[in-house]
Amino acid sequence: MEIARSLKDAENALRDFLEFCLERNHGEDWPQQCGIDKDKVDNWRQLKAHAEADLVPNAGEERLLSHAPYEDLYEVVQQNWAGDLQSTFTDKEKLLTYMRILEEFRDPNRSRRELFVHQKHLIMGVTGELRAKITAYRCLLDVGKEGFPRIEYIKDSLGNIWVPGKPRRLKTNLSLHPGMRIEFIVQAQDPEEMPLEYRIHGDRWQSGNILFLEVGEKHIKKQAQINITIRSARKYHAYPLGYDDRVVFEYQILPEPNKA
């Protein structure tokens, strides 16, 4: 399970970072400027539309590259190496090799078979280095220096998604009531791969990256802000209140109809 999670987290982080770099270099019309054939880009859009057809629209929709066939990511790297990607990974051939390793082991048929110890070490090493390099570069952009962990991705059980580049306060435009339970999956990375702790503000810190919010009457508010924070085990943190990164999910929380 840990291996499968590491592969998935690394792939999600890579896809998100590639699109982040494309937006930085080409702006909102990056799909037309990134050097990828129009038919392939149209296929990405179709795959994204099909995936979202049965979902309620929300403020944190997934990025376009989240739906691109994996093999198209190689071309994205080749066509857009100069700039952020080169600054982040330095060696293009090494990055492409890492991507091939991810592709090899992400095969669900292969992942069902027991892996050798050396294969597990290879996967953990590759996925860890990819995410560490991405996190370190984001730190350089955000605070001008390395050192603090960053949140890479958060998804709640209602379908809302936050990724870097989006506002740090995600307005979900959803109404909730006391008694509901929300699950958050938080993906984060430390530049030095130190263990992280996670929490919803007001709760205790925990080592697991899956958080739960039991909506109660104390949360009733037109713009209820749920603060999701992370921290490393270091003595010093990025912010004075003792955390290293934070994202806020905003909901409207109303009394139950019979108690309004």
C-alpha positions in Angstrom: 0.0 0.0 0.0 2.8 2.4 0.8 4.5 1.7 -2.5 1.2 2.3 -4.5 0.6 5.5 -2.5 4.1 6.8 -3.2 3.8 6.1 -6.9 0.4 7.9 -7.1 1.6 10.9 -5.0 4.7 11.3 -7.2 2.7 11.1 -10.4 0.1 13.6 -9.1 2.9 16.0 -8.0 4.7 15.7 -11.4 1.5 16.3 -13.4 0.6 19.3 -11.3 4.1 20.8 -11.4 4.3 20.4 -15.2 1.1 22.4 -15.7 2.3 24.9 -13.1 5.4 25.5 -15.1 3.5 25.7 -18.4 1.2 28.4 -16.9 4.2 30.3 -15.6 5.9 30.3 -19.0 2.9 30.7 -21.3 0.0 32.0 -19.3 -3.6 30.8 -19.5 -3.3 29.9 -23.2 -0.4 27.4 -22.5 -2.3 24.6 -24.2 -1.8 26.4 -27.5 1.7 27.6 -26.7 3.4 24.5 -25.2 4.4 22.8 -28.5 2.0 19.9 -28.2 -0.1 18.8 -31.2 -3.6 20.3 -31.1 -5.2 16.8 -31.5 -3.5 15.6 -28.3 -4.5 18.7 -26.4 -8.1 18.2 -27.6 -7.9 14.6 -26.4 -6.9 15.8 -22.9 -9.9 18.1 -22.8 -12.2 15.3 -23.9 -10.8 12.9 -21.2 -11.2 15.7 -18.6 -14.8 16.4 -19.7 -15.7 12.6 -19.5 -14.1 12.3 -16.1 -16.0 15.3 -14.7 -19.4 14.5 -16.4 -20.8 12.8 -13.4 -19.3 15.2 -10.8 -20.9 18.3 -9.3 -18.9 21.3 -10.5 -16.7 22.7 -7.8 -14.2 25.5 -7.2 -11.2 23.3 -7.2 -11.4 21.4 -10.5 -8.5 19.3 -11.5 -5.8 20.5 -13.9 -5.9 19.6 -17.6 -2.7 17.6 -17.4 -4.2 15.4 -14.7 -6.1 13.7 -17.5 -3.4 13.5 -20.2 -2.2 10.0 -21.1 1.0 9.3 -19.3 3.0 8.9 -22.5 2.2 12.5 -23.5 4.1 13.8 -20.4 7.4 12.9 -22.0 6.7 15.2 -24.9 5.6 18.0 -22.5 9.0 17.7 -20.8 10.9 17.6 -24.1 9.1 20.6 -25.6 9.3 22.8 -22.4 12.6 21.8 -20.7 14.2 25.3 -20.7 13.2 27.4 -17.7 11.5 26.1 -14.6 11.9 22.4 -15.4 15.6 22.7 -16.1 16.0 24.8 -12.9 14.2 22.2 -10.9 15.6 18.9 -12.2 18.9 20.0 -13.8 19.3 16.8 -15.8 16.6 16.1 -18.4 17.7 12.5 -19.2 17.6 11.7 -15.5 14.1 13.1 -15.2 12.9 11.1 -18.2 14.4 8.0 -16.7 12.6 8.6 -13.4 9.4 9.0 -15.4 9.9 5.7 -17.2 10.4 4.0 -13.8 7.1 5.5 -12.6 5.4 4.3 -15.8 6.8 0.8 -15.4 5.6 0.3 -11.8 2.3 2.2 -12.1 1.0 -0.7 -14.2 -1.8 -2.1 -12.1 -1.2 -5.6 -13.3 2.5 -5.4 -12.2 1.7 -3.7 -8.9 -0.5 -6.7 -7.9 2.6 -8.8 -7.9 5.0 -8.8 -4.9 8.0 -6.6 -5.5 11.6 -7.5 -4.7 13.2 -5.4 -1.9 15.5 -3.7 -4.4 12.5 -2.7 -6.5 10.8 -1.2 -3.5 13.9 0.8 -2.6 14.1 2.0 -6.2 10.5 3.2 -6.2 10.8 5.0 -2.9 14.1 6.6 -3.9 12.7 7.9 -7.3 9.4 9.1 -6.0 11.1 10.7 -3.0 13.6 12.6 -5.1 11.0 13.8 -7.6 8.8 15.2 -4.9 11.7 16.7 -2.9 13.0 18.6 -6.0 9.5 19.9 -6.8 9.0 21.0 -3.2 12.5 22.7 -3.0 11.8 24.7 -6.2 8.4 25.8 -5.0 10.0 27.0 -1.7 12.5 29.0 -3.7 9.7 30.7 -5.6 7.5 31.3 -2.6 9.9 32.3 0.1 13.3 32.7 -1.7 15.0 29.9 0.1 14.7 26.2 0.8 13.9 24.6 4.1 10.1 24.5 4.8 7.7 21.8 3.7 4.9 22.6 1.3 1.4 21.3 0.7 1.2 19.8 -2.8 -2.5 18.8 -3.0 -5.7 18.6 -0.9 -8.9 16.9 -1.9 -12.1 16.8 0.3 -14.7 14.0 0.1 -17.1 16.4 -1.6 -15.0 16.7 -4.7 -13.2 20.0 -4.0 -9.5 20.1 -4.9 -6.7 22.5 -4.1 -3.3 22.5 -5.9 -0.5 25.0 -5.9 -1.2 28.1 -8.1 -4.8 28.3 -6.8 -5.8 30.8 -4.1 -4.9 29.6 -0.6 -8.5 30.1 0.4 -10.6 27.7 -1.7 -14.3 28.9 -1.8 -16.2 25.7 -2.3 -19.7 27.3 -2.7 -21.1 24.4 -0.8 -23.6 24.5 2.0 -23.2 22.0 4.9 -25.1 21.1 8.1 -24.1 19.9 11.5 -23.8 16.1 11.6 -22.0 15.9 8.3 -18.5 14.4 8.1 -15.9 15.6 5.7 -12.7 13.7 4.8 -9.5 15.5 3.6 -6.6 13.8 1.8 -3.5 16.0 2.2 -0.4 15.5 0.1 2.7 17.3 1.3 6.5 17.1 1.0 9.5 18.2 3.1 12.6 19.3 1.2 14.7 17.0 3.4 12.1 14.2 3.5 11.5 14.6 7.2 8.3 13.2 8.6 5.3 15.6 8.7 2.4 16.2 10.9 -1.1 17.3 9.8 -4.1 18.8 11.4 -7.3 20.8 11.0 -6.9 23.9 13.1 -8.4 23.3 16.5 -7.7 19.5 16.5 -4.5 17.7 17.5 -1.5 17.2 15.2 -1.3 13.7 13.7 1.1 11.7 11.6 -1.5 10.5 9.1 -2.3 12.6 6.1 -6.1 11.8 6.1 -8.1 14.3 8.2 -11.7 14.2 9.3 -14.0 17.1 10.2 -17.1 16.4 12.2 -19.3 19.4 11.3 -21.0 20.7 14.5 -23.1 23.6 15.6 -19.9 25.5 16.6 -19.0 25.6 12.8 -22.3 27.3 11.8 -21.3 30.4 9.8 -21.9 32.0 6.4 -18.2 31.7 5.5 -16.8 28.9 7.7 -13.1 28.5 7.1 -11.5 25.2 7.7 -7.7 25.6 8.1 -5.6 22.6 7.1 -2.0 22.9 8.2 1.2 20.9 8.1 4.5 21.1 10.1 7.8 19.3 10.2 9.6 18.1 13.4 12.0 20.9 13.3 12.2 23.5 16.1 11.5 26.4 13.8 8.6 26.8 11.4 7.7 29.0 8.5 5.0 30.8 10.4 4.9 32.1 14.0 1.9 30.0 15.0 4.0 26.9 14.6 3.1 25.5 11.2 4.9 25.4 7.8 2.1 25.7 5.3 -1.7 26.2 5.3 -4.7 26.0 2.9 -8.2 27.1 3.8 -11.4 25.4 2.6 -14.4 27.6 2.9 -18.0 26.4 3.3 -21.3 27.8 4.2 -22.5 25.9 7.3 -26.2 26.3 8.0 -28.4 25.0 11.0 -30.3 21.9 10.3 -33.7 22.8 8.7 -35.7 21.9 11.7 -33.5 23.9 14.0 -33.2 27.1 11.9 
